[in-house]
């Protein structure tokens, strides 16, 4: 062998030795960094879960602030403005969600950019308190500047902006949990939100003893069945505000490396894998939209439908629907517990499909059928003397006019569908309510879980803002559409409309079923070990070839 060839061979061997030694050093450094991160995460576990528990309560507050007045919103609206109709009720319910829809992506982006969760949480929770106080004092405003119904809409819009803090709480939960912890924590966040969403009307019903006009009916304070829930929401919001100010420390986990659930950095995903991941995330967004659409539309229509179908008074509707929704809230807790247990045995995508099928069944049960039609509203009239002075004469004549009863019952005379659409039977109403709640409770938990896992360990503030906006869009689009469809065509067209939406979601899950697959942490670890073994073999193979 010539001296030049020997020298080149020695340089090549030295270079390969450096590469191998460098790889070993890098592996040791990664291992040390991983152990340090794991140790830190275990050390801060109590602090992290203290903050997470505050977020549990925060999710309950931001959810209950929407639902606690929904069952009484229609009768309260008719008190503050007798000219308001069901279409305006739809816009009124939607105003909360419009505020949340606009604010969620913005607040998520700000939290990501500033790397600060505490300040947005404090400011948004303060807005919840202020908005509830405004709602409670609407009657005291006495049409100041504009009609009281617009003050109610403004209050609910501000509530929605404040409730966008759910975006930050979900984002924080993803950054404060390991992959093993995250499924349970995200499920609990969904559970607290779902329970608040459903239990709100029960709390409203508990204030039924105050009745109307209530024990306090002064210009400076109106305390009654309709304003007491707003005071309650303001109180719970204030407690949550204090917790965020004093106790919440924004403690997060330390990651040894940013990885996706497939065990690889998102930067090296192929174009096909990126496309599949995008379609899976889009499918999750649509599922979440439809899930919230199913329950929001049911909750919105409950009060006017029960008044029209069963001739309940406003107070009866508020009380009975409150008790029903409260019972459904208790049932949803049980469903959520079972869902967490089922998630350990079945894949998330299968449970999501099951939840959608159950929701479809619920709205199918809701379809009116038969020959039993709702009672038509018949107003009672009271003669009232009126003095009439004809033009160019001093004679006066006494005429009699009529005044309608302010608490009319039954299907309104101007709803033409009342004469052609059968009544939704009470057993149908209760059964469909139970089935729809079961489907919503399952989908609510599973959608969060799939979405968070598909995003991996990247900062999730902006994406969680978009995810929250999907639910807000449903709660904005739903009530507006429900109010319009119900007023003009009645419950049959409304239920068919919902069946089409739920069916489209079921088809979306079926078409993206493979893309919605989530690897378990054990599978990720196995893939990592296999990848390391292959890399080691490759290094040895390459070194042997080069040396040879």
CORFEN-V887344 format. One record per residue. N is the residue number from 0. RES is the residue in one small letter. D_CENTER is the distance of its C-alpha to the mean C-alpha in Angstrom with 2 decimals. Layout:
# CORFEN-V887344
n=N res=RES d_center=D_CENTER
n=N res=RES d_center=D_CENTER
This chain:
# CORFEN-V887344
n=0 res=x d_center=75.54
n=1 res=x d_center=76.07
n=2 res=x d_center=75.03
n=3 res=x d_center=72.45
n=4 res=x d_center=70.78
n=5 res=x d_center=70.75
n=6 res=x d_center=69.26
n=7 res=x d_center=66.45
n=8 res=x d_center=65.77
n=9 res=x d_center=65.55
n=10 res=x d_center=63.19
n=11 res=x d_center=60.92
n=12 res=x d_center=60.94
n=13 res=x d_center=60.23
n=14 res=x d_center=57.30
n=15 res=x d_center=55.80
n=16 res=x d_center=56.33
n=17 res=x d_center=54.47
n=18 res=x d_center=51.54
n=19 res=x d_center=51.41
n=20 res=x d_center=51.84
n=21 res=x d_center=49.16
n=22 res=x d_center=46.74
n=23 res=x d_center=47.61
n=24 res=x d_center=47.16
n=25 res=x d_center=43.77
n=26 res=x d_center=42.77
n=27 res=x d_center=44.01
n=28 res=x d_center=42.16
n=29 res=x d_center=38.88
n=30 res=x d_center=39.54
n=31 res=x d_center=40.35
n=32 res=x d_center=37.27
n=33 res=x d_center=35.08
n=34 res=x d_center=36.83
n=35 res=x d_center=36.44
n=36 res=x d_center=32.72
n=37 res=x d_center=32.35
n=38 res=x d_center=34.52
n=39 res=x d_center=32.58
n=40 res=x d_center=29.21
n=41 res=x d_center=30.81
n=42 res=x d_center=32.39
n=43 res=x d_center=29.19
n=44 res=x d_center=27.11
n=45 res=x d_center=27.36
n=46 res=x d_center=26.44
n=47 res=x d_center=23.45
n=48 res=x d_center=22.07
n=49 res=x d_center=22.88
n=50 res=x d_center=20.60
n=51 res=x d_center=17.86
n=52 res=x d_center=18.26
n=53 res=x d_center=17.91
n=54 res=x d_center=14.54
n=55 res=x d_center=13.64
n=56 res=x d_center=14.73
n=57 res=x d_center=13.05
n=58 res=x d_center=9.52
n=59 res=x d_center=10.81
n=60 res=x d_center=12.26
n=61 res=x d_center=9.57
n=62 res=x d_center=7.49
n=63 res=x d_center=10.87
n=64 res=x d_center=12.09
n=65 res=x d_center=10.13
n=66 res=x d_center=11.19
n=67 res=x d_center=14.55
n=68 res=x d_center=16.43
n=69 res=x d_center=15.08
n=70 res=x d_center=17.81
n=71 res=x d_center=20.46
n=72 res=x d_center=19.57
n=73 res=x d_center=21.93
n=74 res=x d_center=24.94
n=75 res=x d_center=24.51
n=76 res=x d_center=24.44
n=77 res=x d_center=27.62
n=78 res=x d_center=29.26
n=79 res=x d_center=28.75
n=80 res=x d_center=29.54
n=81 res=x d_center=31.30
n=82 res=x d_center=31.20
n=83 res=x d_center=27.41
n=84 res=x d_center=26.47
n=85 res=x d_center=23.58
n=86 res=x d_center=22.99
n=87 res=x d_center=22.54
n=88 res=x d_center=20.14
n=89 res=x d_center=17.89
n=90 res=x d_center=18.20
n=91 res=x d_center=17.70
n=92 res=x d_center=14.33
n=93 res=x d_center=13.38
n=94 res=x d_center=14.86
n=95 res=x d_center=12.03
n=96 res=x d_center=9.72
n=97 res=x d_center=12.88
n=98 res=x d_center=13.37
n=99 res=x d_center=10.10
n=100 res=x d_center=10.85
n=101 res=x d_center=14.34
n=102 res=x d_center=13.96
n=103 res=x d_center=11.50
n=104 res=x d_center=14.12
n=105 res=x d_center=16.90
n=106 res=x d_center=15.94
n=107 res=x d_center=15.26
n=108 res=x d_center=18.64
n=109 res=x d_center=20.42
n=110 res=x d_center=19.45
n=111 res=x d_center=20.75
n=112 res=x d_center=23.87
n=113 res=x d_center=24.80
n=114 res=x d_center=23.85
n=115 res=x d_center=22.78
n=116 res=x d_center=19.51
n=117 res=x d_center=21.03
n=118 res=x d_center=21.96
n=119 res=x d_center=18.65
n=120 res=x d_center=17.03
n=121 res=x d_center=19.95
n=122 res=x d_center=19.98
n=123 res=x d_center=16.34
n=124 res=x d_center=16.57
n=125 res=x d_center=19.88
n=126 res=x d_center=18.41
n=127 res=x d_center=16.17
n=128 res=x d_center=19.50
n=129 res=x d_center=21.48
n=130 res=x d_center=19.22
n=131 res=x d_center=19.23
n=132 res=x d_center=22.98
n=133 res=x d_center=23.41
n=134 res=x d_center=21.70
n=135 res=x d_center=23.97
n=136 res=x d_center=27.03
n=137 res=x d_center=26.58
n=138 res=x d_center=29.57
n=139 res=x d_center=31.66
n=140 res=x d_center=31.24
n=141 res=x d_center=33.12
n=142 res=x d_center=32.36
n=143 res=x d_center=33.24
n=144 res=x d_center=33.47
n=145 res=x d_center=31.30
n=146 res=x d_center=30.05
n=147 res=x d_center=27.83
n=148 res=x d_center=25.21
n=149 res=x d_center=24.66
n=150 res=x d_center=24.41
n=151 res=x d_center=21.55
n=152 res=x d_center=19.80
n=153 res=x d_center=20.57
n=154 res=x d_center=19.26
n=155 res=x d_center=15.83
n=156 res=x d_center=15.83
n=157 res=x d_center=16.73
n=158 res=x d_center=14.08
n=159 res=x d_center=11.48
n=160 res=x d_center=13.57
n=161 res=x d_center=13.65
n=162 res=x d_center=9.96
n=163 res=x d_center=10.02
n=164 res=x d_center=11.57
n=165 res=x d_center=8.53
n=166 res=x d_center=9.87
n=167 res=x d_center=13.21
n=168 res=x d_center=12.45
n=169 res=x d_center=11.17
n=170 res=x d_center=14.16
n=171 res=x d_center=16.43
n=172 res=x d_center=15.66
n=173 res=x d_center=16.70
n=174 res=x d_center=19.80
n=175 res=x d_center=20.75
n=176 res=x d_center=20.90
n=177 res=x d_center=23.33
n=178 res=x d_center=22.47
n=179 res=x d_center=23.59
n=180 res=x d_center=21.43
n=181 res=x d_center=18.25
n=182 res=x d_center=17.30
n=183 res=x d_center=17.54
n=184 res=x d_center=15.83
n=185 res=x d_center=12.71
n=186 res=x d_center=12.75
n=187 res=x d_center=13.27
n=188 res=x d_center=10.43
n=189 res=x d_center=8.09
n=190 res=x d_center=10.56
n=191 res=x d_center=10.61
n=192 res=x d_center=6.99
n=193 res=x d_center=7.52
n=194 res=x d_center=10.94
n=195 res=x d_center=10.27
n=196 res=x d_center=8.21
n=197 res=x d_center=11.27
n=198 res=x d_center=14.00
n=199 res=x d_center=13.83
n=200 res=x d_center=16.18
n=201 res=x d_center=18.49
n=202 res=x d_center=19.05
n=203 res=x d_center=19.78
n=204 res=x d_center=22.26
n=205 res=x d_center=23.94
n=206 res=x d_center=25.05
n=207 res=x d_center=26.75
n=208 res=x d_center=30.08
n=209 res=x d_center=30.12
n=210 res=x d_center=30.33
n=211 res=x d_center=31.27
n=212 res=x d_center=32.98
n=213 res=x d_center=32.47
n=214 res=x d_center=34.68
n=215 res=x d_center=34.51
n=216 res=x d_center=35.04
n=217 res=x d_center=36.45
n=218 res=x d_center=36.06
n=219 res=x d_center=34.74
n=220 res=x d_center=32.27
n=221 res=x d_center=30.72
n=222 res=x d_center=29.44
n=223 res=x d_center=28.46
n=224 res=x d_center=25.95
n=225 res=x d_center=23.79
n=226 res=x d_center=24.02
n=227 res=x d_center=23.98
n=228 res=x d_center=20.18
n=229 res=x d_center=19.86
n=230 res=x d_center=22.54
n=231 res=x d_center=20.79
n=232 res=x d_center=17.55
n=233 res=x d_center=19.96
n=234 res=x d_center=21.69
n=235 res=x d_center=18.79
n=236 res=x d_center=17.71
n=237 res=x d_center=21.37
n=238 res=x d_center=21.55
n=239 res=x d_center=18.64
n=240 res=x d_center=20.43
n=241 res=x d_center=23.64
n=242 res=x d_center=22.23
n=243 res=x d_center=20.96
n=244 res=x d_center=24.35
n=245 res=x d_center=26.64
n=246 res=x d_center=25.29
n=247 res=x d_center=22.79
n=248 res=x d_center=24.97
n=249 res=x d_center=22.70
n=250 res=x d_center=24.61
n=251 res=x d_center=23.86
n=252 res=x d_center=25.56
n=253 res=x d_center=28.50
n=254 res=x d_center=28.49
n=255 res=x d_center=31.89
n=256 res=x d_center=30.82
n=257 res=x d_center=27.83
n=258 res=x d_center=27.37
n=259 res=x d_center=25.09
n=260 res=x d_center=24.61
n=261 res=x d_center=27.60
n=262 res=x d_center=29.71
n=263 res=x d_center=30.68
n=264 res=x d_center=29.98
n=265 res=x d_center=27.73
n=266 res=x d_center=30.68
n=267 res=x d_center=32.87
n=268 res=x d_center=30.65
n=269 res=x d_center=32.55
n=270 res=x d_center=31.55
n=271 res=x d_center=30.76
n=272 res=x d_center=28.51
n=273 res=x d_center=26.72
n=274 res=x d_center=26.29
n=275 res=x d_center=24.97
n=276 res=x d_center=22.46
n=277 res=x d_center=21.27
n=278 res=x d_center=21.03
n=279 res=x d_center=19.11
n=280 res=x d_center=16.47
n=281 res=x d_center=16.41
n=282 res=x d_center=16.12
n=283 res=x d_center=13.04
n=284 res=x d_center=11.40
n=285 res=x d_center=12.69
n=286 res=x d_center=11.71
n=287 res=x d_center=7.99
n=288 res=x d_center=8.73
n=289 res=x d_center=10.86
n=290 res=x d_center=8.90
n=291 res=x d_center=6.47
n=292 res=x d_center=9.84
n=293 res=x d_center=11.65
n=294 res=x d_center=10.20
n=295 res=x d_center=9.75
n=296 res=x d_center=13.28
n=297 res=x d_center=14.61
n=298 res=x d_center=13.57
n=299 res=x d_center=14.98
n=300 res=x d_center=18.13
n=301 res=x d_center=18.89
n=302 res=x d_center=20.94
n=303 res=x d_center=23.11
n=304 res=x d_center=23.60
n=305 res=x d_center=24.85
n=306 res=x d_center=27.13
n=307 res=x d_center=28.53
n=308 res=x d_center=28.91
n=309 res=x d_center=30.14
n=310 res=x d_center=31.73
n=311 res=x d_center=29.83
n=312 res=x d_center=30.32
n=313 res=x d_center=27.56
n=314 res=x d_center=27.81
n=315 res=x d_center=27.99
n=316 res=x d_center=24.82
n=317 res=x d_center=22.96
n=318 res=x d_center=24.48
n=319 res=x d_center=24.32
n=320 res=x d_center=20.75
n=321 res=x d_center=19.78
n=322 res=x d_center=21.78
n=323 res=x d_center=20.45
n=324 res=x d_center=16.75
n=325 res=x d_center=17.89
n=326 res=x d_center=19.72
n=327 res=x d_center=16.80
n=328 res=x d_center=14.85
n=329 res=x d_center=17.90
n=330 res=x d_center=18.09
n=331 res=x d_center=14.57
n=332 res=x d_center=15.80
n=333 res=x d_center=18.74
n=334 res=x d_center=16.86
n=335 res=x d_center=14.83
n=336 res=x d_center=18.25
n=337 res=x d_center=19.86
n=338 res=x d_center=17.29
n=339 res=x d_center=18.11
n=340 res=x d_center=21.75
n=341 res=x d_center=21.59
n=342 res=x d_center=20.05
n=343 res=x d_center=23.38
n=344 res=x d_center=25.42
n=345 res=x d_center=23.59
n=346 res=x d_center=22.00
n=347 res=x d_center=18.25
n=348 res=x d_center=18.90
n=349 res=x d_center=20.76
n=350 res=x d_center=18.06
n=351 res=x d_center=15.53
n=352 res=x d_center=18.32
n=353 res=x d_center=18.98
n=354 res=x d_center=15.51
n=355 res=x d_center=15.82
n=356 res=x d_center=19.39
n=357 res=x d_center=18.58
n=358 res=x d_center=16.14
n=359 res=x d_center=19.05
n=360 res=x d_center=21.44
n=361 res=x d_center=19.53
n=362 res=x d_center=19.80
n=363 res=x d_center=23.34
n=364 res=x d_center=24.27
n=365 res=x d_center=22.96
n=366 res=x d_center=25.60
n=367 res=x d_center=28.38
n=368 res=x d_center=31.85
n=369 res=x d_center=35.32
n=370 res=x d_center=37.69
n=371 res=x d_center=36.29
n=372 res=x d_center=35.19
n=373 res=x d_center=33.42
n=374 res=x d_center=35.68
n=375 res=x d_center=36.41
n=376 res=x d_center=35.99
n=377 res=x d_center=39.44
n=378 res=x d_center=39.84
n=379 res=x d_center=42.62
n=380 res=x d_center=45.02
n=381 res=x d_center=47.20
n=382 res=x d_center=50.40
n=383 res=x d_center=50.62
n=384 res=x d_center=53.92
n=385 res=x d_center=53.88
n=386 res=x d_center=56.89
n=387 res=x d_center=57.59
n=388 res=x d_center=60.10
n=389 res=x d_center=61.34
n=390 res=x d_center=62.27
n=391 res=x d_center=65.91
n=392 res=x d_center=66.64
n=393 res=x d_center=66.58
n=394 res=x d_center=66.09
n=395 res=x d_center=62.96
n=396 res=x d_center=61.56
n=397 res=x d_center=59.06
n=398 res=x d_center=56.29
n=399 res=x d_center=53.59
n=400 res=x d_center=49.89
n=401 res=x d_center=46.83
n=402 res=x d_center=43.59
n=403 res=x d_center=40.51
n=404 res=x d_center=38.90
n=405 res=x d_center=35.77
n=406 res=x d_center=33.91
n=407 res=x d_center=34.54
n=408 res=x d_center=33.25
n=409 res=x d_center=32.75
n=410 res=x d_center=31.82
n=411 res=x d_center=32.75
n=412 res=x d_center=36.03
n=413 res=x d_center=34.71
n=414 res=x d_center=32.13
n=415 res=x d_center=34.53
n=416 res=x d_center=32.45
n=417 res=x d_center=33.13
n=418 res=x d_center=36.57
n=419 res=x d_center=35.64
n=420 res=x d_center=32.26
n=421 res=x d_center=32.57
n=422 res=x d_center=30.68
n=423 res=x d_center=27.62
n=424 res=x d_center=29.27
n=425 res=x d_center=27.88
n=426 res=x d_center=27.88
n=427 res=x d_center=25.90
n=428 res=x d_center=23.31
n=429 res=x d_center=22.96
n=430 res=x d_center=23.20
n=431 res=x d_center=20.65
n=432 res=x d_center=18.18
n=433 res=x d_center=18.80
n=434 res=x d_center=18.59
n=435 res=x d_center=15.36
n=436 res=x d_center=13.69
n=437 res=x d_center=15.31
n=438 res=x d_center=14.17
n=439 res=x d_center=10.44
n=440 res=x d_center=10.86
n=441 res=x d_center=12.80
n=442 res=x d_center=10.80
n=443 res=x d_center=7.53
n=444 res=x d_center=10.07
n=445 res=x d_center=12.35
n=446 res=x d_center=10.41
n=447 res=x d_center=9.69
n=448 res=x d_center=13.31
n=449 res=x d_center=14.88
n=450 res=x d_center=13.44
n=451 res=x d_center=14.51
n=452 res=x d_center=17.81
n=453 res=x d_center=18.58
n=454 res=x d_center=18.39
n=455 res=x d_center=20.81
n=456 res=x d_center=22.00
n=457 res=x d_center=21.82
n=458 res=x d_center=20.13
n=459 res=x d_center=16.45
n=460 res=x d_center=15.58
n=461 res=x d_center=15.89
n=462 res=x d_center=14.35
n=463 res=x d_center=11.22
n=464 res=x d_center=11.23
n=465 res=x d_center=11.64
n=466 res=x d_center=8.89
n=467 res=x d_center=6.35
n=468 res=x d_center=8.63
n=469 res=x d_center=8.35
n=470 res=x d_center=5.01
n=471 res=x d_center=6.85
n=472 res=x d_center=9.88
n=473 res=x d_center=9.05
n=474 res=x d_center=8.57
n=475 res=x d_center=11.72
n=476 res=x d_center=13.71
n=477 res=x d_center=13.16
n=478 res=x d_center=14.65
n=479 res=x d_center=17.38
n=480 res=x d_center=18.40
n=481 res=x d_center=18.29
n=482 res=x d_center=20.47
n=483 res=x d_center=22.90
n=484 res=x d_center=23.26
n=485 res=x d_center=23.59
n=486 res=x d_center=26.16
n=487 res=x d_center=28.30
n=488 res=x d_center=28.13
n=489 res=x d_center=26.59
n=490 res=x d_center=24.40
n=491 res=x d_center=26.19
n=492 res=x d_center=25.31
n=493 res=x d_center=21.70
n=494 res=x d_center=21.42
n=495 res=x d_center=23.29
n=496 res=x d_center=20.97
n=497 res=x d_center=17.96
n=498 res=x d_center=20.20
n=499 res=x d_center=21.01
n=500 res=x d_center=17.46
n=501 res=x d_center=16.75
n=502 res=x d_center=20.22
n=503 res=x d_center=19.70
n=504 res=x d_center=16.77
n=505 res=x d_center=19.15
n=506 res=x d_center=21.86
n=507 res=x d_center=19.80
n=508 res=x d_center=19.24
n=509 res=x d_center=22.96
n=510 res=x d_center=24.22
n=511 res=x d_center=22.40
n=512 res=x d_center=22.94
n=513 res=x d_center=25.42
n=514 res=x d_center=23.42
n=515 res=x d_center=20.46
n=516 res=x d_center=22.96
n=517 res=x d_center=22.33
n=518 res=x d_center=25.48
n=519 res=x d_center=25.79
n=520 res=x d_center=27.14
n=521 res=x d_center=30.50
n=522 res=x d_center=30.74
n=523 res=x d_center=30.01
n=524 res=x d_center=32.75
n=525 res=x d_center=35.11
n=526 res=x d_center=34.61
n=527 res=x d_center=35.30
n=528 res=x d_center=38.45
n=529 res=x d_center=39.63
n=530 res=x d_center=39.13
n=531 res=x d_center=41.12
n=532 res=x d_center=43.89
n=533 res=x d_center=44.14
n=534 res=x d_center=44.29
n=535 res=x d_center=47.00
n=536 res=x d_center=48.95
n=537 res=x d_center=48.66
n=538 res=x d_center=50.01
n=539 res=x d_center=52.90
n=540 res=x d_center=53.63
n=541 res=x d_center=53.62
n=542 res=x d_center=55.83
n=543 res=x d_center=58.28
n=544 res=x d_center=58.51
n=545 res=x d_center=59.03
n=546 res=x d_center=61.53
n=547 res=x d_center=63.37
